[in-house]
Amino acid sequence: MTGWNADNAAGPTGQGAVTLVEGSSFCISLQNGDIFPHHPHGVFHLDTRILSRWYLTINGEPVEPLGAWTPTPYRGMYVGRAVRADGRSDSPLTVERKREVGAGILEDITIYNYASGPAACEVALFVDADFADLFEVKDGRFRRQWNEARQVDGDSVRMEAVWQDVRKGVVVRAAGGEASADGLIFRAVVPGHGQWSIRATVTPLSDDTNPGSSLLATHPDAVSPRDRRQQSWVASIPPVRIANPSIDRIVARSYADIGALRIVDPSNPDRMVVAAGAPWFMALFGRDSLLASFMAVPINPPLALGTLQTLAKWQGTVVDLVTEEQPGRILHEVRLGLGTGLALGGKSAYYGTADATPLFVTLLGEVSRWGHAPEDVAALLPHADRALDWVRDYGDRDGDGFVEYERLNEQGLINQGWKDSWDGISFADGRIAEPPIALCEVQGYVYSALVARAWMAHDSGDRALAVELQDQAERLKKQFNKQFWLPDRGYYAIALDGDKRPVDACASNMGHCLWSGIVDEDKARQVADRLMSPEMFSGWGIRTLATDMGAYNPVSYHNGSVWPHDNALIVGGLLRYGFVEEAQRLASALMEVGEYTDHRLPELFCGYSRSDYPQPLPYPTACSPQAWAATTPIMLLRSLLRHDAHFSLGELWMDPVLPEAWGNFHAENVVFGEAYFSFDVYGSQMTVEGLPEGIVLRRGTRPALADVQGRERPRRTE
């Protein structure tokens, strides 16, 4: 994910913590809805904690939690009991808190009285705002001292703070309350067998909005701004129905989570991108956003295009040893808050990643193949070429043909692939690999990028460039299979170290090599068998590291845990090489995990064997929701449907191999270029309706570029 060096890991949010997310805002609280500054909790907006205390008491006592759940990613329901001060009998008062997060929070608090007589209550909301940067909260390191001021006015509390030339502020308001410096007090009488309610808002101050305006609907029965935004998202993606109710719910939850994880670049509000994940990574991340967008291309190409356009805007132009920016390089992450001195590289943008740059080109090729916004794709081609220039001039730092990494400063990431823990790359005996490190999957991504750019050159009529890039890809593939393959082990080395020695740990990374297509056909069966071996396959998914490796730890971030997105790419790779049964088994196991996680796949979970424990055990600091995990079910479906496209060829492929237990599948309004079609799948059979004239539907797999070079391109009806 990001920033997981030894001293930079996010602490756990606590047992039972509830997370709500909507774009660049999120809220973390206890099960009863309370927020305290000594926990890594709060309401966060644009990487700043705008509410650090939100503590409800009834007659001086905290609310005892009974249950909490999230009907939508941005809405929480908390139910509790008002504890009697004497503690000697059951209280007749229960408390319901309905919270919605946006640019702040909107909360309805209702007290129910189950006694026959009225109940006098003093209801208090204690509030505070420390305006801490997200990194300060995550790491527990608070550096700034704000000059604070607090203004009380009737039923509202206004908190403002100044640090240097930066001003922050927030307003807490609830009609009927008596405001004080500590918060709001309500003196209520709850009628017998009746109820009493208040509505409170917490809104950050800004120059162009009134406090609370963006949180509220225009009238009580109107749809909230968050619901309108989510409804707009749902309307833009293909509705699907899956006969298996559990799979159907997992996909629906994924759709909702992707919608809630969308954020915008403030300077280009029409460009949606997907943030990496809640709670700590609600920002644009190169690798995360690119891979998540890739997996979701068939349901929403504009999300991928927005990600590409935004990353192109930030593409490196200079050499900066602090941020690790280099010409053509795609960034690792960009942050909006003040505490960038705590961030990677010490500035708002950090570029220390080896894989985002080739993945940028791969995603652009994917958007092009699906026929989305050809003019916008053409405008991004110079950025793709600059990215490939980076691969040649900076990524391959020693000219050996492989992309390597080594951090350029002590604040940057030690490891710069997706397994970016400080100990994420090790030998079979557990020794840490020394940089510069050339990861196996990164070479696969470069291969995929070269092929994607070759296809785009072919589609535009530049056959000479297409041949040149295809030749580069084939040379890389030949060299990769020669230097990374371990014939005595029957799998690929996870990396080459600084001395060009194969790092011989058996890891899931080689599954990405199947996905990219860099694996030789004669080696694919051994790779598939090793991935599905008991040492790698836990019964719930493929582990990041085999159990017989020296660094294996089932409760580690990258050395034995199971990541759904990792497995989704492996499923795609298995199917690319024809391993249908293995792909079905793996995909089914992953979807079964959702039955234990409220139908939301987590960022990762522990790597214990299914035979040891009856359910997947959660990893303590896993993000939820998280972009990769949210798009995993979509990637599994598109892979098992063997659904692919190439608009310029006028061809669409579908050859479904859905597991029998998943049942029938229906999708409608599936986009292809500017057209939409619907299809139904019954086992291996399918029916398709609405394909535009001139589009050819084929079974099997999309052809390689070499198979179509020189053939007459078919006519296509626009």
Residue pairs with C-beta under 8 A, 6 or more apart in sequence:
1 276
1 277
1 281
1 285
1 288
1 418
1 420
1 603
1 623
1 626
2 276
2 281
2 285
2 288
2 332
2 333
2 344
2 420
3 333
3 343
3 344
3 413
3 420
4 420
4 421
4 422
4 557
4 558
5 413
5 414
5 421
5 422
6 422
6 423
8 139
9 557
9 621
10 40
10 138
10 139
10 280
10 621
11 40
11 138
11 139
11 140
11 621
12 40
12 620
12 621
13 19
13 28
13 39
13 40
13 41
13 279
13 621
14 30
14 39
14 40
14 41
16 30
16 31
16 65
16 68
17 28
17 29
17 30
17 31
17 39
17 41
18 28
18 29
18 30
18 31
18 33
18 68
18 70
18 76
18 78
19 26
19 27
19 28
19 70
19 278
19 279
19 624
20 26
20 27
20 70
20 73
20 74
20 75
20 76
20 99
20 100
20 101
21 27
21 73
21 74
21 101
21 260
21 261
21 278
21 279
21 282
21 625
22 73
22 74
22 101
22 102
22 226
22 229
22 260
23 260
23 261
23 262
23 263
23 264
23 275
23 282
24 45
24 46
24 47
24 263
24 275
24 282
24 283
24 336
25 43
25 44
25 45
25 46
25 101
25 102
25 103
25 104
25 282
26 43
26 44
26 101
26 278
26 279
26 282
27 35
27 42
27 43
27 44
27 76
27 99
27 101
27 105
28 35
28 39
28 40
28 41
28 42
28 44
28 279
29 35
29 41
29 54
29 76
29 78
30 36
30 39
30 41
30 65
31 65
31 67
31 68
31 78
32 56
32 62
32 63
32 64
32 65
32 68
32 78
32 80
32 97
33 54
33 56
33 63
33 68
33 76
33 78
33 80
33 97
33 99
33 107
34 54
34 55
34 56
34 62
34 63
35 41
35 42
35 43
35 51
35 52
35 53
35 54
35 55
36 52
36 53
36 55
37 52
37 53
37 128
37 130
40 137
40 138
40 140
42 49
42 50
42 51
42 52
42 132
42 137
43 49
43 50
43 51
43 54
43 101
43 104
43 105
43 202
44 50
44 134
44 137
44 279
44 282
45 103
45 104
45 204
46 336
46 337
47 133
47 134
47 282
47 283
47 335
47 336
47 337
47 339
48 131
48 132
48 133
48 134
48 168
48 204
48 337
48 338
49 129
49 130
49 131
49 132
49 133
49 134
49 137
50 104
50 129
50 131
50 168
50 170
50 202
50 204
51 104
51 105
51 127
51 128
51 129
51 170
51 172
51 202
52 128
52 129
52 130
52 132
53 126
53 127
53 128
53 129
54 125
54 126
54 127
54 202
55 62
55 125
55 126
55 127
55 183
56 62
56 63
56 95
56 97
56 109
56 123
56 124
56 125
56 126
57 63
57 123
57 124
57 126
58 82
58 83
58 93
58 95
58 111
58 121
58 122
58 123
59 82
59 85
59 121
59 122
60 85
60 122
60 124
61 82
61 83
61 84
61 85
62 83
63 80
63 81
63 82
63 83
63 95
64 80
64 81
64 82
64 83
65 78
65 79
65 80
66 79
66 80
66 81
66 94
67 78
67 79
68 76
68 77
68 78
68 79
69 76
69 77
70 76
70 77
71 77
72 226
72 227
72 230
72 256
72 260
73 256
73 257
73 259
73 260
73 261
73 625
74 100
74 101
74 102
74 226
74 230
74 260
75 98
75 99
75 100
75 101
75 226
76 97
76 98
76 99
76 100
76 101
77 96
77 97
77 98
77 99
78 96
78 97
78 99
79 94
79 95
79 96
79 97
80 94
80 95
80 97
81 91
81 93
81 94
81 95
82 91
82 93
82 94
82 95
82 111
82 121
83 91
84 90
84 91
92 113
92 114
92 115
92 119
93 111
93 112
93 113
93 114
93 119
93 121
93 190
94 111
94 112
94 114
95 109
95 110
95 111
95 112
96 109
96 110
96 112
97 107
97 108
97 109
97 110
98 107
98 108
98 110
99 105
99 106
99 107
100 106
100 107
100 215
100 224
100 226
101 226
102 214
102 215
102 224
102 225
102 226
103 203
103 204
103 209
103 214
103 215
104 170
104 201
104 202
104 203
104 204
104 212
104 214
104 215
105 201
105 202
105 215
106 199
106 200
106 201
106 215
106 216
106 224
107 199
107 200
107 201
107 202
108 197
108 198
108 199
109 123
109 197
109 198
109 199
109 200
110 195
110 196
110 197
111 121
111 123
111 188
111 190
111 195
111 196
111 197
112 190
112 194
112 195
113 119
113 190
113 191
113 192
113 193
113 194
113 195
113 196
114 193
115 192
115 193
116 192
116 193
117 192
118 189
118 190
118 191
118 192
119 189
119 190
119 192
120 187
120 188
120 189
121 186
121 187
121 188
121 189
121 190
121 196
122 185
122 186
122 187
122 188
123 185
123 186
123 187
123 188
123 198
124 183
124 184
124 185
124 186
125 172
125 174
125 177
125 183
125 184
125 185
125 200
126 182
126 183
127 157
127 159
127 172
127 182
127 183
127 184
127 202
128 159
129 159
129 161
129 168
129 170
130 142
130 146
131 146
131 161
131 163
131 168
132 142
132 144
132 339
133 144
133 337
133 338
133 339
133 342
134 280
134 335
134 337
134 339
135 141
135 335
135 337
135 339
135 342
135 343
136 142
136 143
136 144
136 339
136 342
138 280
139 342
141 342
143 339
143 341
143 342
144 163
144 338
144 339
145 163
146 161
146 162
146 163
146 168
147 161
147 162
147 163
148 159
148 160
148 161
149 159
149 160
149 161
150 157
150 158
150 159
150 160
150 181
151 157
151 158
151 159
151 160
152 158
152 179
152 180
152 181
153 179
154 179
155 173
155 174
155 175
155 176
155 177
155 178
155 179
155 184
156 171
156 172
156 173
156 174
156 179
156 211
157 171
157 172
157 173
157 179
157 180
157 181
157 183
157 184
158 169
158 170
158 171
158 172
158 205
159 169
159 170
159 171
159 172
160 167
160 168
160 169
160 170
160 205
161 167
161 168
161 169
162 168
163 338
166 338
168 204
168 205
169 204
169 205
170 202
170 203
170 204
170 205
171 201
171 202
171 203
171 205
171 211
171 212
172 183
172 184
172 200
172 201
172 202
173 200
173 201
173 203
173 211
173 212
174 184
174 186
174 198
174 199
174 200
174 201
175 198
175 199
176 186
176 198
177 184
177 185
177 186
177 198
177 200
178 184
178 185
178 186
178 187
184 200
186 198
188 196
189 196
190 196
201 211
201 212
201 215
201 216
203 209
203 211
203 212
203 213
203 214
203 215
205 211
214 225
215 225
216 224
217 223
217 224
217 225
223 231
229 259
230 256
230 259
230 260
233 255
233 258
233 259
233 262
234 255
234 256
234 259
236 300
236 302
237 255
237 299
237 300
238 298
238 299
238 667
238 668
238 669
238 670
238 671
239 667
239 668
239 669
240 248
240 251
240 637
240 665
240 666
240 667
241 248
241 665
241 666
241 667
242 248
242 251
242 662
242 663
242 664
242 665
242 666
243 662
243 663
243 664
243 665
244 661
244 662
244 663
246 591
246 594
246 595
246 599
247 591
247 633
247 662
247 663
249 594
249 599
250 591
250 594
250 599
250 600
250 601
250 633
251 633
251 634
251 637
252 599
253 594
253 598
253 599
253 600
254 600
254 601
254 630
254 631
254 632
254 633
254 634
255 299
257 600
257 625
257 630
258 274
258 292
258 296
258 300
258 303
258 627
258 630
258 631
260 625
261 274
261 275
261 277
261 278
261 282
261 625
261 626
261 627
261 630
262 272
262 273
262 274
262 275
262 303
263 272
263 273
263 274
263 275
263 282
263 283
263 284
264 270
264 271
264 272
264 273
265 271
265 273
265 284
265 310
265 313
266 336
268 309
268 310
268 313
271 306
271 309
271 310
272 302
272 303
272 306
273 284
273 289
273 293
273 303
273 306
273 307
273 310
274 288
274 289
274 292
274 293
274 296
274 303
274 307
274 627
275 281
275 282
275 283
275 284
275 285
275 289
275 627
276 282
276 283
276 284
276 285
276 288
276 289
276 333
276 623
276 626
276 627
276 628
277 288
277 603
277 623
277 624
277 625
277 626
277 627
277 628
277 629
278 623
278 624
278 625
278 626
279 623
280 623
281 288
281 333
281 623
281 626
283 333
283 334
283 335
283 336
284 307
284 310
284 311
284 314
284 331
284 333
284 334
285 332
285 333
286 311
286 330
286 331
286 332
286 333
286 353
286 356
286 357
286 359
286 360
287 332
287 353
287 355
287 356
287 359
287 418
288 627
288 628
289 307
289 311
289 627
290 307
290 311
290 330
290 356
290 359
290 360
290 362
290 363
291 359
291 565
291 569
291 628
291 631
292 565
292 627
292 628
292 630
292 631
293 303
293 304
293 307
293 308
293 363
294 304
294 359
294 362
294 363
294 366
295 565
295 568
295 628
295 631
295 632
295 634
295 635
295 638
296 303
296 304
296 631
296 634
297 304
297 363
297 366
297 367
297 370
298 370
298 634
298 638
298 643
298 645
298 670
298 671
299 634
299 670
299 671
301 367
301 370
301 372
301 373
301 671
302 372
302 373
304 363
304 366
304 367
304 372
305 367
305 372
305 373
305 376
305 377
307 363
308 360
308 363
308 364
308 367
308 380
308 383
309 376
309 380
311 330
311 331
311 356
311 360
312 360
312 380
312 383
314 330
314 331
314 334
314 349
315 328
315 329
315 330
315 331
315 383
315 386
315 387
316 325
316 326
316 327
316 328
316 329
316 330
316 331
316 351
316 390
317 325
317 327
318 325
318 326
318 327
319 325
319 326
319 327
320 326
320 351
321 408
321 409
322 345
322 346
322 347
322 408
322 409
322 411
323 345
323 346
323 347
323 349
323 350
323 351
323 352
324 345
324 350
324 351
324 352
324 407
324 408
324 409
324 412
325 331
325 349
325 351
326 351
326 390
326 394
327 386
327 389
327 390
327 393
327 394
328 357
328 386
328 387
328 388
328 389
328 390
328 393
328 394
329 351
329 356
329 357
329 387
329 390
329 394
330 351
330 353
330 356
330 357
330 359
330 360
330 387
331 349
331 350
331 351
331 353
331 356
332 344
332 350
332 351
332 352
332 353
332 356
332 413
332 416
333 343
333 344
333 349
333 350
334 348
334 349
334 350
335 343
335 348
335 349
336 348
340 346
340 347
340 348
343 350
344 350
344 352
344 411
344 412
344 413
345 351
345 352
345 409
345 411
345 412
346 411
350 412
352 405
352 407
352 408
352 412
352 413
352 416
353 405
353 413
353 416
353 417
354 395
354 403
354 404
354 405
354 416
354 417
354 439
354 442
355 416
355 417
355 418
355 439
355 441
355 442
355 445
357 387
357 390
357 391
357 395
358 387
358 388
358 391
358 395
358 403
358 442
358 445
358 446
358 448
358 449
359 445
359 449
360 383
360 384
360 387
360 449
361 384
361 387
361 388
361 449
361 450
361 452
361 453
362 445
362 448
362 449
362 452
364 377
364 380
364 381
364 383
364 384
364 452
364 456
365 449
365 451
365 452
365 453
365 455
365 456
366 452
367 373
367 377
368 374
368 377
368 452
368 455
368 456
368 459
368 647
368 648
369 455
369 644
369 645
369 646
369 647
369 648
370 645
370 647
370 671
370 672
370 673
371 645
371 647
371 648
371 672
371 673
371 674
372 671
372 673
377 456
378 460
381 456
384 449
384 453
384 456
385 453
387 449
388 449
388 450
388 453
391 403
391 446
391 449
395 403
395 404
395 446
396 402
396 403
396 404
397 404
397 406
397 436
398 404
398 436
400 438
400 500
401 475
401 476
401 479
402 438
402 443
402 479
402 480
402 483
402 496
403 438
403 442
403 443
403 446
404 435
404 436
404 437
404 438
404 496
405 415
405 416
405 417
405 435
405 436
405 437
405 439
406 435
406 436
406 437
406 498
407 413
407 414
407 416
407 435
413 420
414 420
414 422
414 435
415 421
415 422
415 424
415 425
415 437
417 424
417 425
417 437
417 439
417 441
417 442
417 509
418 441
418 566
419 425
419 507
419 509
419 544
419 558
420 558
421 556
421 557
421 558
421 559
423 432
423 551
423 556
423 558
423 559
424 557
424 558
424 559
425 432
425 433
425 437
425 439
425 494
425 495
425 503
425 505
426 432
426 433
426 503
426 505
426 549
426 550
426 551
426 559
427 433
427 503
427 504
427 505
427 550
428 504
428 505
428 506
428 549
428 550
429 550
430 549
430 550
430 551
431 550
433 495
433 497
433 498
433 503
434 497
434 498
434 499
435 497
435 498
436 498
437 495
437 496
437 497
437 498
437 503
438 495
438 496
439 494
439 495
439 509
440 480
440 484
440 492
440 493
440 494
440 495
440 509
440 510
440 512
440 513
441 509
441 510
441 512
441 513
441 516
443 476
443 480
443 484
443 513
443 518
444 480
444 512
444 513
444 515
444 516
444 517
444 518
444 519
445 512
445 516
446 476
447 473
447 476
447 477
447 480
447 516
447 517
447 518
448 516
448 517
448 518
450 469
450 470
450 472
450 473
450 476
451 469
451 470
451 473
451 517
451 705
453 469
454 465
454 466
454 467
454 468
454 469
454 470
454 473
454 705
455 466
455 646
455 705
457 463
457 465
457 466
457 469
458 466
458 705
458 708
458 709
459 648
463 709
466 705
466 709
467 709
470 705
470 706
476 518
477 518
477 520
480 518
481 518
481 519
481 520
481 523
483 496
483 500
483 502
484 492
484 493
484 496
484 502
485 492
485 493
485 520
485 523
486 492
486 493
486 502
486 504
489 504
489 506
490 526
490 527
490 529
490 530
491 506
491 510
491 526
491 527
491 530
492 509
492 510
492 513
492 519
492 523
492 527
493 502
493 503
493 504
493 505
494 503
494 504
494 505
494 506
494 507
494 509
494 510
495 502
495 503
495 509
496 502
496 503
497 503
505 545
505 546
505 549
505 551
506 530
506 535
506 536
506 545
506 546
506 548
506 549
507 544
507 545
507 546
507 549
508 531
508 536
508 542
508 543
508 544
508 545
508 563
508 566
508 567
508 570
510 519
510 527
510 530
510 531
511 527
511 531
511 542
511 566
511 567
511 569
511 570
511 573
511 574
512 566
512 569
512 570
512 573
513 519
513 527
513 573
514 524
514 527
514 528
514 570
514 572
514 573
514 574
514 576
514 577
515 569
515 570
515 572
515 573
515 576
516 573
517 576
519 527
519 573
519 577
521 577
524 577
524 579
525 579
528 574
528 577
528 579
528 582
530 536
531 537
531 542
531 570
531 574
531 582
532 542
532 582
532 585
532 586
533 546
534 547
534 609
535 543
535 546
535 547
535 548
536 542
536 543
536 546
536 547
537 543
537 586
537 589
538 562
538 607
538 608
538 609
538 610
539 589
539 609
539 610
539 611
540 562
540 589
540 590
540 592
540 593
540 605
540 610
540 616
541 562
541 563
541 564
541 566
541 567
541 586
541 589
541 590
541 593
541 605
542 562
542 566
542 567
542 570
542 586
543 552
543 554
543 560
543 561
543 562
543 607
544 558
544 559
544 560
544 561
544 562
544 563
544 566
544 607
545 551
545 552
545 558
545 559
545 560
545 607
546 552
547 560
547 607
549 559
551 559
551 560
552 559
552 560
552 607
553 559
553 560
554 560
554 561
554 606
554 607
554 608
555 561
555 606
555 607
555 617
555 619
555 620
557 604
557 619
560 607
561 604
561 605
561 606
561 607
561 619
562 604
562 605
562 606
562 607
562 616
563 603
563 604
563 628
564 590
564 593
564 601
564 602
564 603
564 604
564 628
564 629
564 632
565 628
565 629
565 631
565 632
565 635
567 586
567 590
567 632
568 590
568 631
568 632
568 635
568 636
568 639
569 635
570 586
571 583
571 586
571 587
571 590
571 635
571 636
571 639
571 640
572 635
572 639
574 580
574 582
574 583
574 586
575 583
575 639
575 640
575 642
575 657
576 701
580 657
583 639
583 640
583 657
584 640
584 657
584 658
584 659
587 636
587 639
587 640
587 659
588 659
588 661
588 662
589 610
590 601
590 632
590 636
591 633
591 636
591 662
593 601
593 602
593 605
593 616
594 600
594 601
594 633
596 615
596 616
597 605
597 616
597 618
600 624
600 625
600 629
600 630
601 629
601 630
601 632
601 633
602 618
602 619
602 622
602 623
602 624
602 626
602 629
603 619
603 622
603 623
603 624
603 626
603 628
603 629
604 619
604 622
605 616
605 617
605 618
605 619
605 622
606 616
606 617
606 618
606 619
608 616
608 617
623 629
637 643
637 658
637 665
640 656
640 657
640 658
640 659
641 654
641 655
641 656
641 658
641 665
641 681
642 653
642 654
642 655
642 656
642 657
642 701
643 653
643 654
644 652
644 653
644 654
644 701
644 702
645 651
645 652
645 653
645 672
645 702
646 702
647 672
647 673
647 716
648 713
648 716
649 708
649 713
649 714
650 694
650 695
650 696
650 713
650 714
650 715
650 716
651 695
651 696
651 697
651 698
651 702
651 714
652 672
652 691
652 695
652 696
652 697
652 698
653 697
653 698
653 699
653 700
653 701
653 702
654 679
654 686
654 688
654 697
654 698
654 699
655 684
655 699
655 700
655 701
656 665
656 681
656 683
656 684
656 686
657 684
658 665
658 681
658 683
660 683
664 680
664 681
664 682
665 680
665 681
666 678
666 679
666 680
666 681
667 678
667 679
668 676
668 678
669 676
669 678
670 676
670 677
670 678
670 679
672 691
672 692
672 695
673 692
675 690
675 691
675 692
675 695
676 690
677 688
677 689
677 690
677 691
677 692
678 688
678 689
678 690
679 686
679 687
679 688
679 689
680 686
680 687
688 697
691 697
692 717
693 717
694 714
694 715
694 716
694 717
695 716
695 717
696 714
